Amino acid sequence: MNVTRLIGSNLSVLRVSPLAITLTRGLHSRREALPTPPALTSIQNGSDSAEARGWIEQFQTREIPRGLVELTFSRSSGPGGQNVNKVNTKATLRCPIDASWIPPWARDYIKKTPSYVSSSQSILLTSTVHRSQAQNVQDCLVKLHTLVVSAASAGLVNEPSEEQKARVRSLEKAEKARRRLDKDKRAQVKRGRSGGRDWD
C-alpha cells in the first residue's frame, strides 16, 4: 500500500506495510472494546464467581474509552501555577450506573460509595491533581476503572481448597461419631434404669 504526501515541490512516496496497519487496527480495537459482563444480578455460588472472575480478568486489561462517559471541564483551584483559575483543567466524569458495560452484580456496591449520585443514578468523579486537562481526564477514567473492578470483586465467593474440603469432611465425620456415641450412652442409661426396677 502506497501513501503519497507532497512536501514542498517534491513528491515522496511513503510505503506502509499492510501488517503494520493490521497491527495498529488490532491495538486500537483492544483499546476501545470492553468485555460484555455476564447477566448476573448477584453472586450466589462458586460457578457465578468463576464467571465473574473471567470478566474481571478481561476488564482489567482494557481501558475505558472516553466515548462511554460524559466529561465536563471547569477552572481548577489545584496545582497549576499561572493556569490556576484561568484554564479549564478540572475534569468531571459522569457515567450512568446502568451502563451496559458495568456488571449488574456490582451496582449495589457502587450505590454505597461516595461516587454515586442517587438523584441522577450515575457515578460522579472529579480530578484536579494534574496541570493538564488530558491528565485529569485520564485520572478520572482510572478512578472509574478501579471503582468498577472493586465493586465487581466485592461479592465473589471463594471456592474452598481441597485441603479445606477434606478438613470439613473430617469434622463432619467426627461430629457424626460423637452424636452416635452420645446416643448409645443414653440408650445404655435407659436400659439400666428399666432393668434395675423390682416389680415383685
Secondary structure, 3 states (H helix, E strand, C coil): CEEEEEECCEEEEEECCHHHHHHHHHHHHHHHCCCCCCCCCCCCCHHHHHHHHHHHHHHHCCCCCHHHCEEEEECCCCCCHHHCCCCCCEEEEEEECCCCCCCHHHHHHHHCCCCEECCCCEEEEEECCCCCHHHHHHHHHHHHHHHHHHHHHHCCCCCCCHHHHHHHHHHHHHHHHHHHHHHHHHHHHHHHHHHCCCCC
